[in-house]
């Protein structure tokens, strides 16, 4: 009887250790997408940017962490055609008055706090670093066994991207650009 209890206790310890062990899932960067939209008084522009690296960490089925690196040099404008302003806007977005991708080739996001909002849906607070400036950002992330999606709103002025911001410059009129830009993120792993 004592041996049976010892075996049962050992089995419980082994099974609980297995279920608590973290599993890191590497994001498939070529199958994942990040679409961006920046709005201004007279319209909007949209495009894509590539994920350079990323992982999500799970304990059992629960998301407990994540780290991502975005290639800021990969920013593409998709709403304009070549020769019709596409190259000019892409160059401007990569210039110092926007993302300064020559000096700051990557942006990073590190999850700091996760709160379960619903089954497989988490409210994530993470440290987002753009242009060497780190600020907290909060968004909802939905997960499945092979993917994750999120819509993230970022205030660019927190990262010293003030070009065309009505919050910092007067008399911009219809040239004002919204402080916030939106990211639609679809991750595959």
C-alpha positions as CSV (number, residue, x, y, z in Angstrom):
1,X,0.0,0.0,0.0
2,X,2.9,2.4,0.9
3,X,4.5,1.6,-2.5
4,X,1.3,2.3,-4.3
5,X,1.0,5.7,-2.6
6,X,4.6,6.5,-3.5
7,X,4.1,5.6,-7.1
8,X,0.9,7.6,-7.3
9,X,2.7,10.6,-5.7
10,X,5.6,10.3,-8.1
11,X,3.2,10.1,-11.1
12,X,1.4,13.3,-9.9
13,X,4.7,15.1,-9.6
14,X,5.9,14.0,-13.0
15,X,2.6,14.9,-14.7
16,X,2.3,18.3,-13.0
17,X,5.9,19.1,-14.0
18,X,5.1,18.2,-17.7
19,X,2.0,20.4,-17.7
20,X,3.8,23.4,-16.2
21,X,6.8,23.3,-18.5
22,X,6.8,26.3,-20.9
23,X,6.7,25.6,-24.6
24,X,8.2,28.3,-26.9
25,X,6.6,28.5,-30.4
26,X,8.7,30.2,-33.0
27,X,6.7,32.4,-35.4
28,X,6.9,31.5,-39.1
29,X,8.0,34.9,-40.3
30,X,7.4,34.2,-44.0
31,X,3.8,33.1,-43.4
32,X,3.0,35.9,-40.9
33,X,1.8,39.4,-41.9
34,X,1.8,42.8,-40.4
35,X,-0.4,45.4,-42.2
36,X,-0.3,49.0,-41.3
37,X,-2.6,52.0,-41.8
38,X,-1.7,55.6,-41.2
39,X,-4.5,58.2,-41.5
40,X,-4.5,61.9,-42.3
41,X,-7.1,64.5,-42.7
42,X,-7.4,63.9,-46.4
43,X,-7.3,60.1,-46.4
44,X,-5.0,57.3,-45.5
45,X,-2.1,55.2,-46.6
46,X,-1.5,51.5,-46.0
47,X,1.1,48.9,-46.4
48,X,3.1,46.0,-44.9
49,X,6.1,45.5,-42.8
50,X,7.9,42.2,-42.2
51,X,8.5,40.4,-38.9
52,X,12.2,39.5,-38.6
53,X,11.8,37.1,-35.6
54,X,9.2,36.2,-33.0
55,X,8.2,33.7,-30.3
56,X,5.2,33.0,-28.2
57,X,5.6,31.1,-24.9
58,X,2.8,28.9,-23.6
59,X,2.4,26.9,-20.4
60,X,0.0,24.2,-21.3
61,X,-2.6,26.0,-23.4
62,X,-2.1,29.4,-21.7
63,X,-0.1,32.1,-23.3
64,X,2.5,33.4,-20.8
65,X,5.0,35.4,-22.9
66,X,6.2,36.7,-26.3
67,X,9.0,38.6,-28.0
68,X,9.1,40.0,-31.5
69,X,11.5,41.9,-33.8
70,X,10.2,43.9,-36.7
71,X,12.4,44.7,-39.7
72,X,11.7,48.5,-40.1
73,X,13.7,48.6,-43.4
74,X,11.0,46.3,-45.0
75,X,8.2,48.9,-44.8
76,X,6.2,48.9,-48.1
77,X,3.4,51.2,-49.2
78,X,0.6,49.1,-50.9
79,X,-2.0,51.8,-51.7
80,X,0.2,53.6,-54.2
81,X,1.7,52.4,-57.5
82,X,5.3,52.7,-58.6
83,X,5.9,56.1,-60.2
84,X,2.8,57.5,-58.5
85,X,4.3,58.5,-55.1
86,X,5.0,55.0,-53.8
87,X,8.8,55.4,-53.7
88,X,8.6,58.9,-52.3
89,X,6.3,57.9,-49.4
90,X,8.3,54.8,-48.6
91,X,11.5,56.9,-48.5
92,X,9.9,59.4,-46.3
93,X,8.6,56.8,-43.8
94,X,12.1,55.3,-43.5
95,X,13.6,58.8,-43.1
96,X,14.5,60.4,-39.7
97,X,11.3,62.4,-39.4
98,X,9.4,59.1,-39.3
99,X,11.0,55.8,-38.4
100,X,14.7,56.5,-39.2
101,X,15.2,52.9,-40.4
102,X,18.8,53.6,-41.4
103,X,19.8,54.1,-37.8
104,X,16.9,52.0,-36.2
105,X,16.6,49.0,-38.5
106,X,14.4,47.1,-36.0
107,X,11.6,47.7,-33.6
108,X,10.9,45.2,-30.7
109,X,8.0,44.1,-28.6
110,X,8.4,42.2,-25.4
111,X,5.3,41.0,-23.5
112,X,5.3,42.1,-19.9
113,X,1.8,41.2,-18.6
114,X,-0.9,39.0,-19.9
115,X,-4.4,38.8,-18.6
116,X,-6.9,36.2,-19.8
117,X,-9.9,38.1,-21.3
118,X,-11.8,35.0,-22.7
119,X,-10.8,31.5,-23.7
120,X,-7.7,31.9,-26.0
121,X,-7.9,35.8,-25.9
122,X,-5.5,37.8,-23.8
123,X,-5.0,41.4,-23.0
124,X,-1.3,42.0,-23.5
125,X,0.8,44.8,-22.1
126,X,4.3,44.9,-23.6
127,X,7.3,47.1,-24.0
128,X,7.4,48.4,-27.6
129,X,10.7,50.0,-28.7
130,X,10.7,52.2,-31.8
131,X,13.6,54.5,-32.7
132,X,15.3,53.4,-29.5
133,X,12.4,54.7,-27.3
134,X,10.5,52.1,-25.2
135,X,7.0,52.7,-24.1
136,X,4.2,50.4,-22.9
137,X,1.5,49.3,-25.4
138,X,-1.7,47.3,-24.6
139,X,-3.8,45.3,-27.0
140,X,-5.9,42.1,-27.3
141,X,-4.3,38.9,-28.8
142,X,-6.4,35.9,-29.9
143,X,-4.6,32.5,-30.2
144,X,-5.3,29.1,-31.7
145,X,-2.9,26.1,-31.7
146,X,-1.2,27.4,-34.9
147,X,-1.9,31.1,-35.1
148,X,-2.4,34.4,-33.3
149,X,-4.0,37.7,-34.3
150,X,-4.1,41.2,-32.9
151,X,-5.1,44.7,-33.9
152,X,-2.7,47.3,-32.3
153,X,-3.1,51.1,-32.2
154,X,0.2,52.9,-31.6
155,X,0.7,56.6,-30.9
156,X,3.7,57.5,-33.0
157,X,4.4,60.7,-31.1
158,X,5.4,58.7,-28.0
159,X,8.4,57.5,-30.2
160,X,9.4,61.0,-31.3
161,X,7.7,60.7,-34.6
162,X,6.0,64.1,-34.7
163,X,6.1,65.0,-38.4
164,X,2.7,66.5,-39.5
165,X,1.2,66.0,-36.0
166,X,-1.6,68.4,-35.1
167,X,-0.6,67.8,-31.5
168,X,2.7,69.5,-32.0
169,X,2.3,71.8,-35.0
170,X,-0.3,74.6,-35.6
171,X,-1.7,75.6,-39.0
172,X,-1.3,72.2,-40.7
173,X,-4.9,72.3,-41.9
174,X,-5.6,69.4,-44.3
175,X,-1.9,68.4,-44.1
176,X,-2.2,67.0,-40.5
177,X,-1.4,63.3,-40.0
178,X,-3.1,61.4,-37.2
179,X,-0.9,60.6,-34.2
180,X,-2.1,57.0,-34.1
181,X,-1.4,54.3,-36.7
182,X,-2.9,50.8,-36.8
183,X,-1.4,47.4,-37.2
184,X,-3.3,44.3,-38.1
185,X,-1.1,41.3,-37.1
186,X,-1.6,37.7,-38.2
187,X,1.0,35.3,-36.9
188,X,1.5,31.7,-37.9
189,X,3.6,29.2,-36.0
